[in-house]
């Protein structure tokens, strides 16, 4: 969108260089403003557009199963793609001011308790890829951040991620989103504090404590221009969409079928009001390796068909927070006993959260 | 010149490696290349966000994929 090269080239005097820099700066914000307006209009017109396409242009009859499923599919794909694009862009640009390195500096020297709260909060806002979980774990522990505080960070980070927040907000509104975020942060604080109390350092691979940090720390969040940050936002949108689109299409496709064919309140009548709804959701959710984008369209339909909110959110939390690949990575630094305990404590937290949400909604 | 890519094998780490290889070829530099995937060694460099680029035992970049121009500048600086 923003041209990166100066077409003038050649010799540029200081005055014209300053001039092009400021017009370039102004232009960057104009482009961004236009993009925001286009985005908002597309979001507003989405429903009317697909109403017109499916029911008028293609001529499927409104109210039939096929028509409604097809309409649901296209409407939802467009809505979620727009939400993801807009919010991932904004979140990535904002997050480019934060980094794991900065988080560690903020956590260094904190006691447990305050440290756990701060770590869970920072886990939400720090840009973090689970592929860096192991170096980050070693970096935290070797720098003296307590084990429980480090675990609070590692739990919060995947559990309360921006994709989940965007989708929850788009599908269920701000109340459910706030509940989810609060629930996730509380799980991270409580589970991290609890694991810290157990004094499980003996179950951390000894080399972690022996690691000497050499070299200077390069903070990825510093020294970036606005153009760099905006470019990071664009690249992140492309890379996340490229990664999750198959999950999204399958999830929304399944959702669309359920939407058309399963009667409303079917689950409420048949199963889910019983006590075992939440544990069942966790047991199904843990081995599922998907991400928020794949799970949420399903979650939306399950809830529409009568599965209670707490059960549905527990399902989603267990899919995103406890993933087998991440646990396999963590095995490099944690002994199996600690992994099992970590797993159990987080699962218990999710169960409790599911029951609480079922009670209050 | 001694170049290390610190990365856990993620897509971004592969991108950084190919960008760096391209940069070296373009500048006609002579470099020993190593892709470090061992998390303990990555951490010992003080790096917590992969991918990271180490040139002659100094971490020059971490946590993001730079542009081709930036990589060339980093390499030319040495």
Contacts between the chains, C-beta under 8 A, distances in Angstrom:
chain1	res1	chain2	res2	distance
A	99	B	49	6.5
A	99	B	63	6.2
A	100	B	48	4.6
A	100	B	49	5.1
A	100	B	63	7.3
A	101	B	48	6.2
A	101	B	49	7.1
A	101	B	62	7.8
A	101	B	63	7.8
A	104	B	48	6.8
A	127	B	49	7.9
A	127	B	63	7.9
A	128	B	49	7.8
A	129	B	10	6.7
A	129	B	12	7.9
A	129	B	49	7.7
A	129	B	50	7.5
A	131	B	8	4.6
A	131	B	9	7.6
A	131	B	10	4.2
A	131	B	50	6.5
A	132	B	8	6.7
A	132	B	48	6.4
A	132	B	49	5.5
A	132	B	50	4.9
A	134	B	8	7.2
A	134	B	39	3.7
A	134	B	42	7.8
A	134	B	43	7.4
A	135	B	6	8.0
A	135	B	8	7.6
A	135	B	39	5.1
A	135	B	42	4.4
A	135	B	43	4.4
A	135	B	47	6.0
A	135	B	48	5.2
A	135	B	49	7.9
A	135	B	50	6.5
A	136	B	48	4.4
A	136	B	49	7.4
A	138	B	39	6.7
A	138	B	40	6.5
A	138	B	43	3.5
A	138	B	44	7.9
A	139	B	43	5.2
A	139	B	46	7.2
A	139	B	47	7.5
A	139	B	48	4.0
A	140	B	48	7.7
A	142	B	43	6.8
A	207	B	40	5.9
A	208	B	40	7.9
A	211	B	40	6.3
A	211	B	43	5.7
A	211	B	44	5.4
A	212	B	44	6.5
A	213	B	43	7.5
A	213	B	44	6.6
A	213	B	46	4.7
A	214	B	44	6.3
A	214	B	45	6.8
A	214	B	46	6.5
A	215	B	45	4.9
A	215	B	46	4.5
A	215	B	47	7.7
A	215	B	54	7.8
A	215	B	57	7.6
A	215	B	58	6.9
A	215	B	59	5.0
A	216	B	46	6.8
A	216	B	58	7.5
A	216	B	59	6.5
A	217	B	46	5.0
A	217	B	59	7.8
A	218	B	47	7.5
A	218	B	52	7.2
A	218	B	59	5.0
A	218	B	60	7.0
A	218	B	61	6.4
A	218	B	62	4.3
A	218	B	63	7.8
A	219	B	62	7.9
A	220	B	49	5.5
A	220	B	61	8.0
A	220	B	62	5.4
A	220	B	63	3.0
A	220	B	64	5.2
A	221	B	63	8.0
A	231	B	67	7.9
A	232	B	64	6.8
A	235	B	65	7.6
A	239	B	11	7.5
A	239	B	12	8.0
A	329	B	8	7.8
A	329	B	39	7.9
A	332	B	39	5.6
A	332	B	40	7.7
A	333	B	39	7.4
